[in-house]
Amino acid sequence: MREFEEYVELVNQMTPNIPLMLNACREIGIPVIYSCLGIKGREKLSPLLEAFGWEWNLQGPLGKFDSKWEPMDEEPVFVRGGWSALTNIEFVGLLDNTKIANVLVMGTLLEYGIRQTTVELGDKGISSLIISDGTAALTRFSQDFTSDSIAHGLIKLRSTGEILDILDRCKRESSVLV
C-alpha cells in the first residue's frame, strides 16, 4: 500500500467534491460523460491495462470509488484505450456530434491522463476546465507538476468552490466567462 499512499490520500481529499460537481452539472443540464481507464464491460481489461500487463483487482474497498461517483443509467461510459479519453473513437464521435465546446475534467485520471486528455481536447479547439481539488494524479509531485505545466490557454484550473459559483451563475445567465 505504501507506494500508492499519496494517491489514496489525494483521492480521499477529492472524494467529497466529485458528487457536488456531478449534482451541480446534472441540475442545470450539463451532460455528464464518463471515461474510464480500467475495466471494459465489467470483466475485460481496457486496452491500456492489457498493454501494460496491469491486472488490477478492483474488488474490496480500495478498488471501489464512492457510489455517489457512479454514472446515472443514461450517462455514457467510454473506456480509454490509452491515457487520453480521446483514444476512444466513440468518445471523439460524441464530442463532434454534440458540438461540445467546453469540458470540465475531474476524477482520477492520473497525470498522463490529465495532460493527454486536456491537450488533445485543445487540439480539437475544445476548452478544458480542470477541477483542481476534484482531480487526482498518482503522487503530490506529479499533481503539482501537471497543474503547473498545463494551466494556460485552452486549459484552466479552478477549485470546486469556484466551479460551483460559475455553475450557479449559469443558472441565471446564458453564458459565463471563466
N, C-alpha and C positions, 0 to 999 in steps of 0.2 A: 504493500500500500504506500510505502514511503515515497516511491518515485512519482506517484500521482497526487501527493498530499496538496500541493499548491493548486492543482486543477480542481480537486474536490472542494477546497476552500473557496476558490473563485465561483464554482457552481453554486455552492451554498449561499454565497453573498448575493448572487443574482436571482436565486430561486423566487423570492417574493415579487420581483419586478416583472417577470415574464407574464404571469396571469393578469397583472394590472394592465400591461400593454395590450395583451390579446383581447381582454374585455373592452378596453377603450376603442380599439380598432373595430371590433365587431359591432359595438354600439353605434358607431357612425357610418357603418357600411364599408369600411376599408377591407378589401379581401385579405384573408389570411391564407398563406400558402406555405407548406412545409417542404423542406428539402433535407433529407437525412443521409448520413454517411454510412450507417450500419447495415441493417437487415432489409432485404428486399422481399416483400411478401411474407414477412414474419418468420421465414425459415431459411431463405437463401442469403448468403453474404453478398453485399454490394460488390461491384467490380473492383473498386479501390481496395476494399478489405481483402478480396481474393488475391489481387496483385501483390499486396504486402504480406500475405500469409497471416493476416491477423484474424484469429478466430475468437472473437470476444464472446465471453459468456455473459449474456445480459440478464440472466436470472438472478434474483436476490436484490437487496436494497441498493447496491452500488450500480446495478445495471438498469435501474428504472429511474426515470425522471418523475417529478411531481405530476400527479394525474391532471392537475389544472393546466398543464402544458399540452395536453393531448388535443389532436385536431377534432373539430366537430365533424359529423358524418359527411357533410357536403364540402368540406375543405380538402383540396387536393394535397397529396403527399408524393413527392418526387425523390427517388433515390439518386444520389450523386454517384457518377462513375469515376469521379476524380475529386480533387479538392474543391473545385468550384461548383456551385449549383448549376452553372451553365453548361456543365458536361452532360447534362440530361437534355436531349434534344426536345423532349416533350415539354420540359420546363421553358426552354427557349421559345417554343411554339406558343405557349400560353402567354409569355411576355409580349410576343409580336402580335398575336391575335387580339389581345385585350388592350393593346396600346398603353401598357403600364409605363409611366414616366419617372416614378419615384418609388424607391423600395426602402422600407425600414428593415434593418438587419439586427436580429437578436438570436440568442441561443448559444449552443456550444459548438461553434464552427471550427475551433482551433485556429491557430494563427494563419496557416496556409489557406484554409477555407475562407477566412475573413478577407485576406488580401486578394486572393484569386477571384472570389465572387464579386467583390466591390470593384476591382479593376476591370473585370470583364463586363460588368454592368455599365461602367463608364465608357468602355469601348463601344457599346451599343447606344450611348447617349442617355443612359438611364442613371439618374442621381441616386446615391445611396446615403442613408442616414443611419449610422451605426449607433445603437443604444449602448453607450459606454459601460453602464453598470447593468446591462442585460445581455452581455456577450462574454464568453469565456474562451481564452486561449489555453494552452497547456500549462504554461508557467506564468508567474507575475512578470518576469523579464520579457517574455515573448508578447505578453499582453501590452506592456508599455511600449516595446519596440514597434509593434504593429500599429498601435494608435498614433504614435509619434510620426511614423513614416507614411501613413496614408491619409491623414486628415487634411485634405486640401482639395480644391477644385470641386469635382462632382461628388466627392466623398466627404461627409461631415460626421462629427461625433457630437452627441448630445446625451445628457443623462435622462433617466426615466422621468424625473420631475419636469424637465424641460419639454420632453416629448408629450407628456400628459397635458401640459399647458397649451402646446401647439394644437393637439387634437381637440382640446376644449374650444379653442378659437375656431377650429374647422367646423364645429357645430353651428357657429354663428355667421361665419364668413365663407364665401365661395372659394377663396384661396388664401394661403398664408405663406409669407416669405420666411424661410428658415435661414 
